[in-house]
Amino acid sequence: MIHPRLHAASIVTAAAAALLVNLGGPALWDDDEPKNAACSLAMLDSGDWIVPTFNGRLRVEKPPLANWIQAAGFAVCGRDETGARIGSALLTIGTCLLTWRIGRRLVGTQGGFLGGLVMATCIWTAVGGRAATPDAPLLFLTTLALWIFVRSGGTGVAPLTMRAAGAIGVACGLAALAKGPVGLVRLVLPVAAFLLFAGWQWLAGIVPNVRAAAVRLRLPVICGAALAVATPWYACVGYRTGGEWLRGFFLVHNLGRFAAPMEGHSGSVFYYPGVIAVGLFPWSLVLLAMIAHTVTILRPHSLHRRRPGVALLASWTLAWVGAFSCAGTKLPGYVWPAYPALALLTALFLADWSRGALTFTSLWRDPSFGRRAVMGTAWATLATVGIAIGVGLAIAAACLAPGDEWLGVIGLVPVAGAALAWRYDAAGHPARALRAVAVTASVLVSLLAGLATQRFSKAQGLRESVAAIAAAAPGSWACFWNVPPSVVFYARTTVAKLDTPDDVARHLAHHPRARVVVDSRHVPLVRDSLPPGCDVLARIPTFDDRHYVVLGPPPDAAHALARAP
């Protein structure tokens, strides 16, 4: 394996390949990225760092920490996609390093290194770490709280120091300023994980009773520090908005989201296991085996030397996955803070497998056959998924980005990695097999995140069309029925919302350079009310069967753009 002195550099290199390559290439995706970025630009332009606004209106969905980070990114890297995303990418790299440091103490040097690599090269790290959303700051801060707990001897029996408890509270308080939906749950989940671990210590006979285990956590200090950090901004924004922000945030976007599905984001109790299986890929190939290994380590009378660390990591995972499995609204990013613990548990399984020290296969009649069967299944699954990725990308490109069907060759990366891993494993070189999987994961997520996303984004075309029209002749922008956040960000202005066809006609008639964005499904509603001289400035495709139509009086530059193929 790689020398320990090179572990940090190797993890940073792998994470940078997944997160920084072509970071600003793809346009801002979905609704969350452009809405967050537009809100951050509004803060930067107005100088109001307290009240979040979007498109000239109060935004109650998110606290401001992500906006503050994005504003710094815009100031350093420019007002573009790179500026919006650079903060998330750098914080995610920091999370990978924290995962490595936590692993060194809990699962050993090799396990910590593998855990950092797993965290740096899984699919969801490349997705969430490149997104202009609050997920990356939240992930970093919760992982920081776990690192402080571990570094301060949290897995032992001595009480946390006041300084450590205060630092954990500060990290939790900042996390409460990072994420909106179900924000209060996110504030207490690190503490809930520590309490679960305290309960395990009592059941394992490490501490005499539950009360003693809980007292050593210094919960009043943690909670007091968290409130001291988070309360001033919440009090200030409540005062500035007459309580409107607090009502919308806590009642709608916290209690409402937890109690019932919102915006169609629902799922069963099996939702998050499926999400983790996809998000942790390609390392999730051993997910079931990792769970069996973990359960065997935690069974009563187990003598595994990493048992306390495994118990803490399992408690951390159960707190996040269990809590959000009970929530009405479910989204993949909600359980991302559990990934560092999952990465380290996976790394411990792989490290024990490479040493021939798997716990659950030792219970089999032929342990060596069990080890070969588990990993043989993993290599076969990796190759099969690689073929599926190749076919899926080619089909998706044929439908959404014609001419880019060659993206299907990316699927050959997992196939080649599986072949190499199987060959090394069969030859008795498990360390080389793990190295092959690590390289495969790094190359795969880098190609998917840095190359494939840009090709599909370019085919969508909203960024290029809106930015070109806005640059050719600045005008008064509006949207019929709904306002896509990407239009607000790329038009670089406030976009009016028009509710009726008569509103569209009046807007076009009263503004010489009006631009109205209409969903293609709604064009028949406004066609008859358009004033003379109005033309189609652009038709913007999307990833489904509709497109956006930009209407307005055509200046020469916009007219040429509309007639371009």
C-alpha positions as CSV (number, residue, x, y, z in Angstrom):
1,M,0.0,0.0,0.0
2,I,1.0,3.7,-0.2
3,H,3.3,5.0,2.5
4,P,1.4,6.7,5.3
5,R,3.2,10.0,4.6
6,L,1.4,10.1,1.3
7,H,-2.0,9.3,2.5
8,A,-3.3,12.8,2.8
9,A,-1.9,13.8,-0.6
10,S,-3.4,10.8,-2.2
11,I,-6.8,11.5,-0.7
12,V,-6.7,15.2,-1.8
13,T,-5.6,14.2,-5.3
14,A,-8.5,11.7,-5.6
15,A,-11.0,14.1,-4.2
16,A,-9.8,17.0,-6.4
17,A,-10.1,14.8,-9.5
18,A,-13.7,14.1,-8.7
19,L,-14.6,17.6,-7.5
20,L,-12.5,20.2,-9.2
21,V,-12.1,18.9,-12.8
22,N,-14.3,21.1,-15.0
23,L,-16.1,22.3,-11.9
24,G,-17.7,25.3,-13.8
25,G,-18.4,23.5,-17.0
26,P,-21.9,22.2,-16.5
27,A,-24.7,24.8,-16.1
28,L,-26.4,25.1,-12.7
29,W,-28.7,22.1,-12.3
30,D,-32.3,21.7,-11.2
31,D,-33.9,24.4,-9.1
32,D,-31.7,24.4,-6.0
33,E,-28.4,25.4,-7.5
34,P,-29.5,28.5,-9.4
35,K,-31.8,29.5,-6.6
36,N,-29.0,29.3,-4.0
37,A,-26.6,31.1,-6.4
38,A,-29.1,33.9,-7.2
39,C,-29.8,34.4,-3.5
40,S,-26.1,34.7,-2.8
41,L,-25.6,37.2,-5.6
42,A,-28.5,39.3,-4.1
43,M,-26.8,39.3,-0.7
44,L,-23.5,40.3,-2.3
45,D,-25.0,43.1,-4.3
46,S,-27.2,44.5,-1.5
47,G,-24.8,44.1,1.3
48,D,-27.6,42.6,3.5
49,W,-26.1,39.5,5.0
50,I,-29.0,38.8,7.3
51,V,-32.2,38.5,5.2
52,P,-32.1,35.9,2.4
53,T,-34.0,36.9,-0.8
54,F,-34.6,35.3,-4.1
55,N,-35.9,37.2,-7.1
56,G,-36.8,40.2,-5.0
57,R,-38.8,38.2,-2.4
58,L,-38.0,36.8,1.0
59,R,-36.6,33.3,0.9
60,V,-37.5,31.2,3.9
61,E,-36.3,27.7,2.8
62,K,-32.6,28.0,3.9
63,P,-30.5,29.8,6.5
64,P,-27.6,31.9,5.1
65,L,-24.3,30.0,5.7
66,A,-24.2,28.5,2.2
67,N,-24.9,31.9,0.8
68,W,-22.1,33.5,2.7
69,I,-19.7,30.8,1.4
70,Q,-21.0,31.3,-2.2
71,A,-20.6,35.0,-1.9
72,A,-16.9,34.5,-1.0
73,G,-16.6,32.1,-4.0
74,F,-18.1,34.7,-6.3
75,A,-15.7,37.4,-5.0
76,V,-12.7,35.1,-5.6
77,C,-13.6,33.1,-8.7
78,G,-16.2,35.3,-10.5
79,R,-19.9,35.3,-10.8
80,D,-20.3,32.1,-12.6
81,E,-20.7,28.3,-11.9
82,T,-17.2,28.0,-10.5
83,G,-17.7,30.8,-8.0
84,A,-21.0,29.2,-6.9
85,R,-19.5,25.7,-6.5
86,I,-16.0,26.2,-5.3
87,G,-16.9,26.5,-1.6
88,S,-18.8,23.2,-1.7
89,A,-15.9,21.4,-3.5
90,L,-13.3,22.7,-1.1
91,L,-15.4,21.8,2.0
92,T,-16.0,18.3,0.6
93,I,-12.3,17.8,0.2
94,G,-11.9,18.9,3.8
95,T,-14.5,16.3,4.8
96,C,-12.5,13.6,3.0
97,L,-9.5,14.5,5.1
98,L,-11.5,14.6,8.3
99,T,-12.8,11.1,7.4
100,W,-9.2,9.9,7.0
101,R,-8.2,11.4,10.4
102,I,-11.3,9.9,12.2
103,G,-10.5,6.5,10.6
104,R,-6.9,6.6,11.7
105,R,-8.1,6.6,15.3
106,L,-11.1,4.3,15.0
107,V,-10.1,1.7,12.4
108,G,-6.3,2.0,12.0
109,T,-3.9,3.5,9.6
110,Q,-4.9,1.4,6.6
111,G,-8.6,1.6,7.4
112,G,-8.4,5.4,7.7
113,F,-6.7,5.8,4.4
114,L,-9.1,3.5,2.6
115,G,-12.0,5.3,4.3
116,G,-10.8,8.7,3.0
117,L,-10.5,7.2,-0.5
118,V,-14.0,5.7,-0.3
119,M,-15.4,9.0,0.7
120,A,-13.5,10.9,-2.0
121,T,-14.4,8.6,-4.9
122,C,-18.0,7.5,-4.3
123,I,-20.8,8.8,-6.6
124,W,-22.6,11.0,-4.1
125,T,-19.5,12.9,-3.1
126,A,-19.0,13.8,-6.8
127,V,-22.7,14.9,-7.0
128,G,-23.1,16.7,-3.7
129,G,-19.6,18.1,-3.5
130,R,-19.9,19.8,-6.9
131,A,-23.4,21.3,-6.1
132,A,-24.0,24.9,-5.2
133,T,-26.2,23.8,-2.2
134,P,-25.9,23.8,1.6
135,D,-25.2,20.0,1.7
136,A,-21.4,20.3,1.6
137,P,-21.2,22.8,4.4
138,L,-23.5,20.7,6.5
139,L,-21.5,17.6,5.8
140,F,-18.2,19.2,6.7
141,L,-19.5,20.7,10.0
142,T,-21.2,17.4,11.2
143,T,-18.0,15.5,10.3
144,L,-16.0,18.1,12.2
145,A,-18.2,17.5,15.2
146,L,-17.5,13.7,15.0
147,W,-13.8,14.4,14.6
148,I,-13.6,16.6,17.7
149,F,-15.5,13.9,19.6
150,V,-13.1,11.2,18.5
151,R,-10.0,13.3,18.9
152,S,-11.0,14.1,22.5
153,G,-11.3,10.5,23.5
154,G,-15.0,10.1,23.0
155,T,-14.7,6.4,22.6
156,G,-13.3,6.0,26.0
157,V,-14.8,6.4,29.5
158,A,-13.3,9.7,30.6
159,P,-15.6,12.8,30.3
160,L,-15.2,15.1,27.4
161,T,-13.3,18.3,28.3
162,M,-15.2,21.5,28.5
163,R,-13.2,22.8,25.5
164,A,-14.1,19.7,23.4
165,A,-17.8,19.9,24.3
166,G,-17.8,23.6,23.4
167,A,-16.1,23.0,20.1
168,I,-18.7,20.2,19.2
169,G,-21.5,22.7,20.1
170,V,-20.0,25.4,17.8
171,A,-19.8,22.9,14.9
172,C,-23.5,21.9,15.5
173,G,-24.5,25.5,15.8
174,L,-22.9,26.4,12.5
175,A,-24.6,23.3,11.0
176,A,-27.9,24.8,12.1
177,L,-27.1,27.8,9.9
178,A,-26.2,25.7,6.9
179,K,-29.3,23.6,6.1
180,G,-33.0,24.4,5.9
181,P,-35.4,21.4,5.7
182,V,-35.7,19.6,9.0
183,G,-33.0,21.8,10.3
184,L,-33.7,21.2,14.0
185,V,-33.3,17.5,13.5
186,R,-30.0,18.1,11.8
187,L,-28.9,20.1,14.8
188,V,-29.6,17.4,17.3
189,L,-28.6,14.3,15.3
190,P,-24.9,14.4,16.1
191,V,-25.9,14.5,19.8
192,A,-28.4,11.7,19.2
193,A,-25.5,9.6,17.7
194,F,-23.3,10.2,20.7
195,L,-26.2,9.2,23.0
196,L,-26.7,6.0,21.0
197,F,-23.0,5.2,21.5
198,A,-23.3,5.9,25.2
199,G,-26.2,3.4,25.3
200,W,-24.0,0.8,23.6
201,Q,-21.2,1.5,26.1
202,W,-23.6,0.7,28.9
203,L,-24.9,-2.5,27.2
204,A,-21.3,-3.6,26.6
205,G,-20.5,-3.1,30.2
206,I,-17.9,-0.4,29.6
207,V,-19.7,2.2,31.8
208,P,-21.8,1.3,34.9
209,N,-25.1,2.9,33.8
210,V,-26.7,5.0,31.1
211,R,-26.6,8.1,33.3
212,A,-22.8,7.9,33.7
213,A,-22.5,7.4,29.9
214,A,-24.7,10.5,29.2
215,V,-23.1,12.7,31.8
216,R,-19.6,12.3,30.3
217,L,-20.9,13.9,27.1
218,R,-21.5,17.2,28.8
219,L,-24.7,17.8,26.8
220,P,-25.5,21.1,28.4
221,V,-22.2,22.5,27.2
222,I,-22.7,21.2,23.7
223,C,-26.3,22.5,23.5
224,G,-25.4,25.9,25.1
225,A,-22.5,26.4,22.6
226,A,-24.7,25.5,19.7
227,L,-27.5,27.9,20.7
228,A,-25.0,30.7,21.3
229,V,-23.7,30.4,17.7
230,A,-27.1,29.9,16.0
231,T,-29.5,32.0,18.0
232,P,-28.2,35.5,17.1
233,W,-28.8,35.2,13.4
234,Y,-32.2,33.6,13.9
235,A,-33.2,36.3,16.3
236,C,-32.0,39.0,14.0
237,V,-33.7,37.7,10.9
238,G,-36.9,37.2,12.9
239,Y,-36.8,40.8,14.0
240,R,-36.0,42.2,10.6
241,T,-38.9,40.3,8.9
242,G,-41.5,40.6,11.6
243,G,-41.3,36.9,12.3
244,E,-42.3,36.0,8.7
245,W,-39.0,34.2,8.1
246,L,-39.2,32.2,11.3
247,R,-42.8,31.1,10.6
248,G,-42.1,30.0,7.1
249,F,-38.9,28.2,8.0
250,F,-39.9,26.4,11.2
251,L,-43.6,25.7,10.5
252,V,-43.4,24.9,6.8
253,H,-39.9,23.8,5.9
254,N,-39.1,22.0,9.1
255,L,-42.3,20.6,10.7
256,G,-44.1,20.5,7.4
257,R,-41.4,18.6,5.6
258,F,-40.9,16.2,8.5
259,A,-44.6,15.4,8.9
260,A,-45.5,15.0,5.3
261,P,-44.0,14.7,1.8
262,M,-43.4,18.0,0.1
263,E,-42.8,18.7,-3.7
264,G,-43.4,15.0,-4.4
265,H,-40.3,13.9,-2.5
266,S,-41.5,10.8,-0.6
267,G,-40.4,7.2,-0.2
268,S,-40.7,4.0,1.9
269,V,-38.4,2.8,4.6
270,F,-36.4,1.2,1.9
271,Y,-35.7,4.6,0.2
272,Y,-32.4,5.4,2.0
273,P,-30.9,1.9,1.7
274,G,-31.4,2.2,-2.1
275,V,-30.0,5.7,-2.1
276,I,-26.9,4.6,-0.2
277,A,-26.4,1.6,-2.5
278,V,-26.2,4.1,-5.5
279,G,-24.5,7.0,-3.7
280,L,-21.7,4.8,-2.2
281,F,-21.0,3.1,-5.6
282,P,-18.6,1.6,-6.6
283,W,-17.7,0.8,-2.9
284,S,-21.3,-0.3,-2.2
285,L,-20.6,-3.5,-4.0
286,V,-19.6,-4.9,-0.6
287,L,-22.4,-3.1,1.3
288,L,-24.2,-6.2,2.5
289,A,-21.0,-7.9,3.4
290,M,-19.9,-4.8,5.3
291,I,-23.1,-4.8,7.3
292,A,-22.6,-8.4,8.2
293,H,-19.0,-7.7,9.2
294,T,-20.1,-4.8,11.4
295,V,-22.9,-6.7,13.1
296,T,-20.5,-9.6,13.8
297,I,-18.0,-7.2,15.4
298,L,-20.7,-5.7,17.6
299,R,-22.1,-9.0,18.9
300,P,-21.7,-9.7,22.6
301,H,-18.3,-11.1,23.7
302,S,-16.7,-10.1,20.4
303,L,-12.9,-9.6,20.9
304,H,-12.4,-7.5,17.8
305,R,-9.9,-4.7,18.7
306,R,-11.8,-2.0,16.7
307,R,-15.1,-2.7,18.5
308,P,-15.6,0.6,20.2
309,G,-14.8,2.6,17.1
310,V,-17.2,0.4,15.0
311,A,-19.9,1.0,17.6
312,L,-19.5,4.8,17.3
313,L,-19.6,4.6,13.5
314,A,-22.6,2.4,13.6
315,S,-24.4,4.8,16.0
316,W,-23.6,7.7,13.7
317,T,-25.0,5.9,10.7
318,L,-28.2,4.8,12.5
319,A,-28.9,8.3,13.8
320,W,-28.9,9.9,10.4
321,V,-30.5,7.1,8.4
322,G,-33.0,6.2,11.1
323,A,-34.2,9.8,11.7
324,F,-34.7,10.7,8.0
325,S,-36.4,7.3,7.3
326,C,-39.1,8.5,9.6
327,A,-39.4,11.9,7.9
328,G,-42.3,12.5,5.4
329,T,-40.1,14.3,2.9
330,K,-37.1,12.2,1.6
331,L,-34.2,13.4,-0.5
332,P,-30.9,11.7,-1.3
333,G,-28.8,14.4,0.2
334,Y,-30.5,14.2,3.6
335,V,-28.3,11.2,4.7
336,W,-25.0,12.4,3.2
337,P,-23.7,13.2,6.7
338,A,-23.8,9.4,7.3
339,Y,-21.4,8.7,4.5
340,P,-18.1,9.3,6.4
341,A,-19.1,6.6,8.9
342,L,-20.3,4.3,6.1
343,A,-17.0,4.9,4.2
344,L,-15.0,3.9,7.3
345,L,-17.0,0.8,8.0
346,T,-16.5,-0.2,4.4
347,A,-12.8,0.5,4.7
348,L,-12.5,-1.7,7.8
349,F,-14.3,-4.5,6.0
350,L,-11.9,-4.2,3.1
351,A,-8.8,-3.9,5.3
352,D,-9.9,-7.0,7.3
353,W,-10.6,-8.9,4.0
354,S,-7.1,-8.1,2.7
355,R,-5.6,-9.5,5.9
356,G,-7.8,-12.6,5.8
357,A,-9.5,-11.5,9.1
358,L,-13.2,-11.2,8.2
359,T,-15.4,-12.0,11.2
360,F,-18.6,-13.3,9.6
361,T,-16.9,-15.7,7.2
362,S,-15.1,-17.3,10.2
363,L,-18.5,-18.8,11.2
364,W,-18.8,-20.6,7.9
365,R,-17.7,-24.2,7.4
366,D,-15.1,-23.1,4.8
367,P,-14.0,-19.5,5.7
368,S,-11.7,-19.2,2.7
369,F,-14.5,-20.1,0.3
370,G,-16.7,-17.5,2.0
371,R,-14.1,-14.8,1.4
372,R,-13.7,-15.7,-2.2
373,A,-17.4,-15.9,-2.8
374,V,-18.1,-12.5,-1.3
375,M,-15.4,-10.7,-3.3
376,G,-16.0,-12.7,-6.5
377,T,-19.6,-11.5,-6.4
378,A,-18.4,-8.0,-5.9
379,W,-16.1,-8.1,-9.0
380,A,-18.9,-9.6,-11.1
381,T,-21.3,-7.0,-10.0
382,L,-18.9,-4.2,-10.7
383,A,-18.5,-5.5,-14.3
384,T,-22.2,-5.8,-14.7
385,V,-22.9,-2.3,-13.5
386,G,-20.2,-1.0,-15.8
387,I,-22.0,-2.5,-18.8
388,A,-25.3,-1.0,-17.6
389,I,-23.6,2.4,-17.2
390,G,-22.2,2.2,-20.7
391,V,-25.6,1.2,-22.3
392,G,-27.5,3.7,-20.2
393,L,-25.2,6.6,-21.1
394,A,-25.4,5.8,-24.8
395,I,-29.2,5.6,-24.7
396,A,-29.5,8.8,-22.6
397,A,-27.2,10.7,-25.0
398,A,-29.2,9.5,-28.0
399,C,-32.3,10.9,-26.5
400,L,-31.0,14.1,-24.8
401,A,-27.7,14.9,-26.4
402,P,-27.5,13.5,-29.9
403,G,-24.0,13.1,-31.1
404,D,-22.6,12.3,-27.7
405,E,-23.4,8.6,-27.7
406,W,-19.7,7.9,-27.4
407,L,-20.1,8.7,-23.7
408,G,-21.0,5.0,-23.3
409,V,-17.3,4.1,-23.4
410,I,-17.2,5.4,-19.8
411,G,-18.8,2.1,-18.8
412,L,-15.7,0.3,-19.8
413,V,-13.9,1.8,-16.8
414,P,-15.7,-0.4,-14.2
415,V,-15.5,-3.4,-16.5
416,A,-11.7,-3.0,-16.8
417,G,-11.4,-2.3,-13.0
418,A,-13.4,-5.5,-12.2
419,A,-11.2,-7.6,-14.5
420,L,-8.0,-6.2,-12.8
421,A,-9.4,-6.7,-9.3
422,W,-10.5,-10.2,-10.0
423,R,-7.1,-11.1,-11.5
424,Y,-5.1,-9.7,-8.5
425,D,-7.5,-11.3,-6.0
426,A,-7.1,-14.7,-7.7
427,A,-3.3,-14.3,-7.7
428,G,-3.4,-13.7,-3.9
429,H,-2.7,-9.9,-4.1
430,P,-5.7,-8.3,-2.3
431,A,-3.9,-5.0,-1.8
432,R,-3.4,-4.7,-5.5
433,A,-7.1,-5.6,-6.0
434,L,-8.1,-2.7,-3.7
435,R,-5.7,-0.4,-5.5
436,A,-7.4,-1.3,-8.8
437,V,-10.8,-0.6,-7.4
438,A,-9.6,2.8,-6.0
439,V,-8.2,3.9,-9.3
440,T,-11.4,2.7,-11.1
441,A,-13.6,4.7,-8.7
442,S,-11.5,7.8,-9.1
443,V,-11.5,7.7,-12.9
444,L,-15.2,6.8,-13.1
445,V,-16.6,9.6,-10.9
446,S,-14.2,12.1,-12.6
447,L,-15.5,11.2,-16.0
448,L,-19.1,11.2,-15.0
449,A,-18.9,14.4,-13.0
450,G,-16.4,16.4,-15.1
451,L,-17.3,15.2,-18.6
452,A,-20.7,13.6,-19.0
453,T,-22.6,16.2,-17.0
454,Q,-21.2,19.0,-19.2
455,R,-22.2,17.2,-22.4
456,F,-25.8,16.8,-21.1
457,S,-25.9,20.3,-19.7
458,K,-24.8,21.8,-23.0
459,A,-27.6,19.9,-24.8
460,Q,-30.1,21.5,-22.5
461,G,-29.0,25.0,-23.5
462,L,-30.8,27.2,-21.0
463,R,-27.6,28.9,-19.8
464,E,-26.4,29.7,-23.3
465,S,-29.8,31.0,-24.6
466,V,-30.7,33.2,-21.7
467,A,-27.2,34.6,-21.2
468,A,-26.9,35.4,-24.9
469,I,-30.2,37.1,-25.1
470,A,-29.6,39.1,-21.9
471,A,-26.1,40.1,-23.2
472,A,-27.3,41.1,-26.7
473,A,-30.0,43.5,-25.4
474,P,-30.7,43.9,-21.7
475,G,-34.5,43.9,-21.1
476,S,-37.3,43.4,-18.7
477,W,-37.6,39.6,-18.0
478,A,-40.8,37.8,-17.0
479,C,-42.1,34.3,-16.8
480,F,-45.7,33.0,-17.3
481,W,-47.0,31.0,-14.4
482,N,-43.7,29.9,-12.8
483,V,-40.3,31.4,-12.7
484,P,-37.4,28.9,-13.3
485,P,-34.6,29.8,-11.0
486,S,-32.0,29.4,-13.8
487,V,-33.7,32.3,-15.7
488,V,-33.2,34.5,-12.6
489,F,-29.5,33.6,-12.3
490,Y,-28.5,33.8,-15.9
491,A,-30.6,36.8,-16.8
492,R,-28.9,38.6,-13.8
493,T,-32.0,40.6,-13.0
494,T,-35.4,40.3,-11.2
495,V,-37.9,38.3,-13.2
496,A,-41.6,39.1,-12.9
497,K,-44.2,36.4,-12.5
498,L,-47.1,36.7,-14.9
499,D,-50.3,34.9,-13.9
500,T,-52.6,35.4,-16.9
501,P,-52.3,35.8,-20.7
502,D,-53.4,39.4,-20.3
503,D,-50.5,40.0,-18.0
504,V,-48.2,38.6,-20.7
505,A,-49.7,40.9,-23.3
506,R,-49.4,44.0,-21.1
507,H,-45.8,43.2,-20.2
508,L,-44.8,42.8,-23.8
509,A,-46.6,46.0,-24.8
510,H,-45.3,48.2,-22.0
511,H,-41.6,47.2,-22.2
512,P,-39.8,47.8,-25.5
513,R,-37.3,45.1,-24.7
514,A,-39.5,42.6,-22.8
515,R,-38.6,38.9,-22.6
516,V,-41.2,36.5,-21.5
517,V,-40.3,32.8,-20.8
518,V,-43.2,30.4,-21.4
519,D,-43.4,26.7,-20.9
520,S,-44.1,25.1,-24.3
521,R,-47.2,23.5,-22.9
522,H,-48.6,26.9,-22.1
523,V,-47.9,28.6,-25.4
524,P,-51.4,28.0,-26.8
525,L,-52.8,30.0,-23.8
526,V,-50.8,33.2,-24.7
527,R,-50.5,32.9,-28.4
528,D,-53.7,34.9,-29.3
529,S,-52.9,37.7,-26.9
530,L,-49.4,38.5,-28.1
531,P,-49.0,42.1,-29.4
532,P,-47.7,42.7,-33.0
533,G,-44.0,42.5,-33.5
534,C,-43.5,39.8,-30.9
535,D,-41.3,37.0,-32.0
536,V,-39.7,33.8,-30.7
537,L,-36.3,34.7,-29.5
538,A,-35.2,31.2,-28.5
539,R,-36.5,27.7,-27.9
540,I,-34.7,26.1,-25.0
541,P,-34.8,22.3,-24.6
542,T,-35.1,20.5,-21.3
543,F,-34.6,17.0,-20.1
544,D,-38.2,16.0,-20.7
545,D,-40.8,16.3,-23.5
546,R,-41.2,20.0,-23.1
547,H,-39.1,23.1,-23.7
548,Y,-39.1,26.8,-22.8
549,V,-40.0,29.5,-25.4
550,V,-38.6,33.0,-25.0
551,L,-40.9,35.6,-26.5
552,G,-40.2,39.3,-27.1
553,P,-39.5,42.0,-29.7
554,P,-36.4,40.8,-31.5
555,P,-33.4,43.0,-31.6
556,D,-30.9,42.1,-34.3
557,A,-28.7,40.0,-32.1
558,A,-31.5,38.1,-30.5
559,H,-33.2,37.7,-33.9
560,A,-30.1,36.1,-35.3
561,L,-29.9,33.8,-32.3
562,A,-33.6,32.7,-32.8
563,R,-33.0,31.8,-36.4
564,A,-29.8,29.8,-35.7
565,P,-30.2,26.0,-35.9
